[in-house]
Amino acid sequence: SQVEIRAGDALAVARALAPGSFDIVFLDPPYGAGLLEPALAEVRPLLAPGGLIYAEADAPLTEEVLQPLRLRAVRAQRAGRVCFHLLSPE
């Protein structure tokens, strides 16, 4: 009863969700598809106070990407070919 699965376009689904309703959001879009930044912008408003975003990418997220989204990296590392980031709203 605490999990709901929705199928569909992830960005459209995110737009339909209630702001501030998630403690954590997991993002792992297809690499090279240009979807990570739009996804970050869509899910940031979904975070409850103290909420976090876990995002995977093929390269580290830079301040140039995070600053306009008002996000900061709490932790970021590389595991093999995957860069993972734990992001918090500023």
C-alpha positions in Angstrom: 0.0 0.0 0.0 3.0 2.3 0.2 4.2 1.8 -3.4 2.5 2.8 -6.6 3.9 2.0 -10.0 2.9 4.3 -12.9 3.7 3.5 -16.5 4.2 6.3 -19.0 6.4 9.1 -20.1 8.4 9.9 -16.9 8.4 13.6 -17.4 4.7 13.7 -17.9 4.1 11.5 -14.9 6.3 13.8 -12.8 4.4 16.9 -13.8 1.1 15.2 -12.6 2.4 14.4 -9.1 1.9 16.5 -6.0 4.7 18.9 -5.1 6.5 18.1 -1.9 5.3 14.5 -1.8 8.6 12.6 -2.0 11.4 12.0 0.4 13.6 10.5 -2.3 13.5 10.3 -6.1 15.6 8.0 -8.2 16.7 9.0 -11.7 18.5 6.8 -14.2 17.7 8.1 -17.6 19.2 6.6 -20.8 22.7 8.0 -21.2 23.3 10.4 -24.0 19.5 11.0 -24.5 19.6 14.5 -22.9 16.9 13.6 -20.4 18.8 14.1 -17.1 18.6 17.9 -16.8 14.9 18.0 -17.8 14.1 15.2 -15.3 16.0 17.0 -12.5 14.0 20.1 -13.2 10.7 18.2 -13.1 11.4 16.2 -10.0 13.0 18.9 -7.8 9.5 20.4 -6.9 8.4 16.9 -5.8 10.8 16.8 -2.9 9.5 17.1 0.6 11.6 19.1 3.1 14.8 17.2 3.6 14.2 15.2 0.4 16.9 14.0 -1.9 17.5 13.0 -5.5 19.6 10.0 -6.4 20.8 10.4 -10.0 23.0 8.3 -12.2 24.8 9.7 -15.3 27.6 8.8 -17.6 29.6 11.9 -16.4 29.8 13.9 -13.2 27.1 16.7 -12.8 28.8 20.1 -12.7 27.9 23.2 -10.8 26.9 24.7 -14.2 24.1 22.1 -14.4 23.1 22.0 -10.7 23.2 25.7 -9.8 20.3 26.8 -12.1 18.2 23.9 -10.7 19.1 25.1 -7.2 20.5 21.7 -6.3 23.8 20.8 -4.7 25.7 17.5 -4.6 25.7 16.0 -1.1 27.8 13.1 -2.4 29.1 12.1 -5.9 31.3 9.2 -7.0 32.0 7.0 -9.9 31.4 3.3 -9.9 32.9 1.8 -13.0 31.4 3.7 -15.9 28.5 5.2 -13.8 28.6 8.5 -12.0 26.1 8.6 -9.1 25.0 11.7 -7.3 23.0 12.4 -4.2 21.5 15.8 -4.6 19.8 18.1 -2.2 17.8 21.3 -2.8 19.7 24.5 -1.8 
